[in-house]
Amino acid sequence: MRAMTHRMLTVVFCAALLDGLLACGVPLAPQRPTPTTTPRQIDTSSLTGRIVFDNGHDIYVMNADGTDVRQLTTDPAHEYDPTWAPDGKRIAFRHQAGDASDIYVINPDGAGETDLTRDGGRYIDYAPAWSPDGTAIVWNSDRDHPQSGILHGFLMNPDGLNVRMITDAIYIEYPAWSPDSQQIAFMSPVPFGSDNYEILTIHVDGTSLTRLTDSPGPDGWPAWSPDGKNIVFTSVRDDCRYSHAQDCKTTGDIGPFQTLYAMNADGSGLRRLTHIFGQLSAWSPDGRYQVFNSPGGLYVMKPDGSEVTRLPISGVGGELLFADWRP
């Protein structure tokens, strides 16, 4: 089978492509009514820290309660996939101009935008994640197999130097760090070349590759809890095309219904968190909450999936995606 391409991944996971960017990799939530929430909700005014996110075009930051929203990027290119540096002084993100993309950094006030990968449009670089110890950025790239659709995981220093591959033995996409900065969780087609994505982990030295999920439909976009005990991820296993359960889900359009699941860091203890449509998730720094996107905006919930609450964000158009939370 031919390798799973970036465009194929988008078709599997997304309801629509982003403004004609056929290889964008951004999973847009289908347009459906805003999901209802549980009777008990989180007091959003009690949430602390800052959240960075994108709307598929630009990068934004705000207070964790949804206030003080500020747009950081204004470039005609598409800029998304943001990730905080652990000290909160910089944000790494994907800068997409045409078919190629680079990893950039920017200050939280919008100043100091800098191209780290400096590929000159030769490669597809995206999905950066800053290590919790602040010493490295991991991301996925096709630089060792340009235009092939094969993505491997790479590491670099926060200044863009000392680029090195984790391993060429496995396709790595959307890597997420363990809190001790020693492992990454990621999504990968299993078997290679198939349309089925699973969650795996690997040590940053390329050893101890471990498969965590075994689903009838794709799983992806893992997020490691701050205490290292749990991983939350996106799954389509509840969509009726993959599930025969009486309560299986459907979006009513071409995209699969996505829900959030959690598991122990070793893959055991699988449990479903959301019954509404839920996609890309991130943990609060203290591990008390999750933020994720769903039709209508960004939502927060408890780690057990309870008290789903919409953040009162105003002044930002488009689908709100790829939230990342810092103290």
C-alpha positions in Angstrom: 0.0 0.0 0.0 1.1 3.5 -0.6 2.0 5.7 2.4 -0.7 7.6 4.2 -0.4 11.1 2.9 -1.1 14.4 4.6 -4.1 14.9 2.4 -5.4 11.4 3.1 -5.2 12.1 6.9 -7.3 15.2 6.4 -9.9 13.2 4.6 -10.1 10.6 7.3 -10.4 12.9 10.2 -12.0 16.1 8.8 -15.4 17.3 7.7 -14.0 19.9 5.4 -10.7 21.2 4.0 -9.4 24.6 5.1 -9.9 27.2 2.4 -8.6 24.8 -0.3 -5.4 23.9 1.5 -5.4 20.3 0.4 -2.6 19.3 2.6 -3.2 21.5 5.5 -3.7 18.8 8.1 -6.2 20.9 10.1 -9.2 18.9 11.2 -12.2 21.2 11.0 -15.3 20.3 13.0 -18.5 19.9 10.9 -21.0 22.7 11.1 -23.7 21.4 13.4 -25.7 22.9 16.2 -23.8 24.0 19.3 -23.6 21.0 21.6 -25.6 21.1 24.8 -23.8 21.0 28.1 -24.4 19.1 31.3 -26.5 20.9 33.9 -23.5 21.5 36.1 -20.8 23.7 34.6 -17.4 25.0 35.4 -17.2 28.5 36.7 -15.0 29.9 33.9 -14.1 33.0 36.0 -12.1 30.7 38.3 -9.8 29.5 35.5 -6.3 30.8 35.5 -3.4 31.0 33.1 -3.2 31.8 29.4 -4.5 29.8 26.4 -3.0 30.1 22.9 -5.1 28.8 20.0 -5.7 29.4 16.3 -8.7 29.8 13.9 -7.0 28.1 11.0 -5.6 31.4 9.8 -3.9 33.2 12.7 -2.7 32.7 16.2 -4.5 34.1 19.3 -3.9 34.3 23.0 -6.3 34.9 25.8 -6.9 34.4 29.5 -8.0 30.9 30.4 -11.5 32.3 31.2 -11.9 33.5 27.6 -11.3 37.2 28.2 -8.6 39.5 26.8 -8.4 37.8 23.4 -5.4 39.1 21.4 -4.5 38.3 17.8 -0.8 37.7 17.4 -0.3 37.0 13.7 -1.6 38.9 10.6 0.5 37.3 7.8 -1.5 36.4 4.7 -0.1 32.9 5.2 -2.0 30.4 7.4 -0.6 30.1 10.9 -1.7 27.5 13.3 -0.6 24.5 15.5 0.6 26.8 18.4 2.5 25.5 21.4 3.7 27.4 24.5 7.3 27.4 25.7 7.2 26.3 29.3 8.3 29.7 30.6 5.5 31.4 28.6 7.9 33.7 26.8 7.5 32.3 23.3 5.0 30.4 21.2 6.0 28.0 18.4 3.6 27.4 15.5 3.2 26.3 11.9 3.5 28.9 9.2 1.9 27.6 6.0 2.6 29.5 2.7 1.5 27.5 -0.3 2.2 23.7 -0.2 5.2 24.0 2.2 5.4 25.0 5.8 7.9 26.0 8.5 8.0 26.1 12.2 8.1 29.7 13.5 8.2 31.2 17.0 6.7 34.5 18.2 6.5 36.4 21.5 3.2 36.5 23.3 2.8 40.2 22.4 3.1 39.4 18.7 6.7 40.6 18.4 9.8 38.7 17.4 8.4 36.4 14.8 11.2 34.1 13.6 11.5 31.2 11.2 13.2 28.3 13.0 13.3 25.6 10.3 14.2 28.0 7.5 13.4 25.4 4.8 12.7 27.9 2.0 9.5 26.1 1.0 11.2 22.7 0.4 9.5 20.7 3.2 6.3 20.2 5.1 7.0 21.0 8.8 4.2 21.2 11.3 2.8 20.1 14.7 5.5 21.6 16.9 5.5 20.7 20.6 7.8 22.3 23.2 9.4 20.0 25.7 8.3 20.6 29.3 12.0 21.1 30.3 12.3 23.8 27.6 15.3 22.3 25.9 13.8 21.1 22.7 10.9 21.3 20.1 9.6 18.2 18.5 7.7 18.3 15.3 7.0 16.1 12.2 8.4 16.7 8.8 8.8 15.1 5.3 12.4 16.5 5.0 14.0 13.0 4.7 11.4 12.0 2.1 10.3 15.3 0.4 6.8 15.2 -1.3 6.4 11.6 -0.3 3.8 12.1 2.4 6.0 10.1 4.8 6.4 12.0 8.1 9.1 11.4 10.7 9.7 13.0 14.1 12.5 15.5 14.5 14.0 17.4 17.4 15.7 20.8 17.5 16.9 23.3 20.0 14.6 26.2 20.7 16.8 28.4 18.4 16.3 26.0 15.5 19.8 24.5 15.7 20.9 20.8 16.2 18.1 19.2 14.1 18.1 15.5 14.5 15.6 12.7 13.6 14.1 10.6 16.4 13.9 7.4 14.2 13.2 6.5 10.6 11.5 3.3 11.6 8.0 4.7 12.2 5.8 7.4 10.7 5.3 10.1 13.4 2.6 12.7 13.3 1.4 15.2 16.0 3.9 14.3 18.7 3.1 15.2 22.4 5.6 15.2 25.2 5.6 13.2 28.4 6.0 15.6 31.4 9.5 14.3 32.1 10.6 15.2 28.5 11.8 11.6 27.9 9.0 10.2 25.7 6.6 11.4 23.1 3.1 10.1 22.2 2.1 10.4 18.6 -0.3 9.1 15.9 0.8 6.8 13.2 -0.9 4.6 10.5 -1.0 1.0 11.6 -0.2 -0.9 9.5 2.0 1.5 7.6 0.3 2.7 4.5 -3.2 2.1 5.8 -5.9 4.6 6.7 -6.0 3.5 10.3 -4.2 5.6 12.8 -3.3 4.5 16.3 -1.5 6.1 19.3 2.0 5.0 20.1 4.8 6.2 22.3 8.6 6.2 21.9 11.6 7.5 23.8 13.3 10.5 22.3 16.4 8.4 21.7 14.3 6.3 19.3 13.9 3.3 21.6 11.0 1.6 23.4 8.4 2.0 20.7 5.0 0.9 22.1 1.6 0.8 20.6 -1.2 1.9 23.0 -4.5 1.8 21.0 -6.2 -0.8 18.8 -9.3 0.8 17.4 -11.6 -0.1 14.4 -11.2 3.5 13.3 -8.5 6.1 13.5 -7.2 7.5 16.8 -5.1 10.6 17.0 -3.8 13.9 18.6 -2.7 12.6 22.0 -2.2 14.9 25.0 -0.2 13.7 28.0 -1.4 14.7 31.5 0.9 16.9 33.6 1.3 14.1 36.1 2.3 11.6 33.4 -0.4 9.1 34.3 -2.9 9.6 31.5 -3.2 10.4 27.8 -6.2 11.9 26.2 -6.8 11.5 22.5 -9.3 11.9 19.7 -11.1 8.8 18.3 -13.8 8.1 15.7 -14.6 4.7 17.3 -18.1 5.9 18.2 -19.0 6.9 14.7 -21.6 4.6 13.2 -19.3 3.6 10.3 -17.0 2.0 12.9 -19.4 1.2 15.7 -22.5 -1.1 15.7 -23.7 0.2 19.1 -27.2 1.4 19.3 -26.0 4.8 20.5 -23.3 5.2 17.8 -22.8 8.7 16.5 -23.0 10.5 13.1 -22.2 14.0 12.0 -24.8 14.0 9.2 -22.1 14.9 6.7 -19.0 13.4 5.2 -16.8 13.8 8.3 -16.7 11.2 11.1 -18.0 11.9 14.6 -15.1 12.4 16.9 -15.1 11.9 20.6 -12.4 12.3 23.3 -11.0 9.3 25.2 -8.6 8.9 28.0 -6.3 6.0 28.9 -3.5 5.2 31.3 -0.1 6.1 29.9 0.5 2.3 29.3 -2.6 2.0 27.2 -4.8 0.4 29.9 -7.9 1.8 31.5 -9.6 3.1 28.3 -12.6 5.4 29.0 -14.8 7.7 27.0 -14.8 11.3 28.0 -17.2 13.1 25.7 -20.5 12.3 24.2 -20.6 15.5 22.2 -18.3 16.1 19.3 -14.8 16.6 20.7 -11.5 17.1 19.0 -8.1 18.5 19.8 -7.5 18.7 23.5 -5.0 20.1 26.0 -4.6 19.8 29.7 -4.6 22.7 32.1 -1.2 23.1 33.8 -2.5 21.8 37.1 -4.3 18.8 35.5 -7.7 19.8 36.8 -9.2 20.6 33.4 -9.2 19.8 29.7 -9.7 22.4 26.9 -10.9 21.1 23.5 -12.7 22.3 20.4 -16.2 21.4 19.3 -18.7 23.2 17.1 -19.3 26.6 18.6 -15.8 27.2 20.0 -13.5 26.0 22.8 -14.9 24.1 25.8 -13.5 23.0 29.1 -14.3 20.0 31.2 -13.1 18.0 34.1 -10.6 15.1 33.4 -13.5 12.6 33.8 -15.5 14.3 31.0 -18.0 16.0 33.3 -19.1 19.7 33.6 -18.5 20.5 29.9 -18.6 24.3 29.6 -18.2 26.6 26.6 -15.6 29.4 27.0 -17.1 32.8 26.4 -14.8 33.9 23.5 -15.8 36.8 21.3 -14.3 38.6 18.3 -12.7 35.6 16.6 -14.2 34.0 13.5 -13.8 30.5 12.1 -13.2 27.2 13.9 -11.1 27.6 17.1 -8.5 24.9 17.1 -5.2 23.6 18.7 -5.6 25.2 22.1 -2.6 25.0 24.5 -2.7 26.1 28.1 0.1 27.5 30.4 0.1 28.9 33.9 
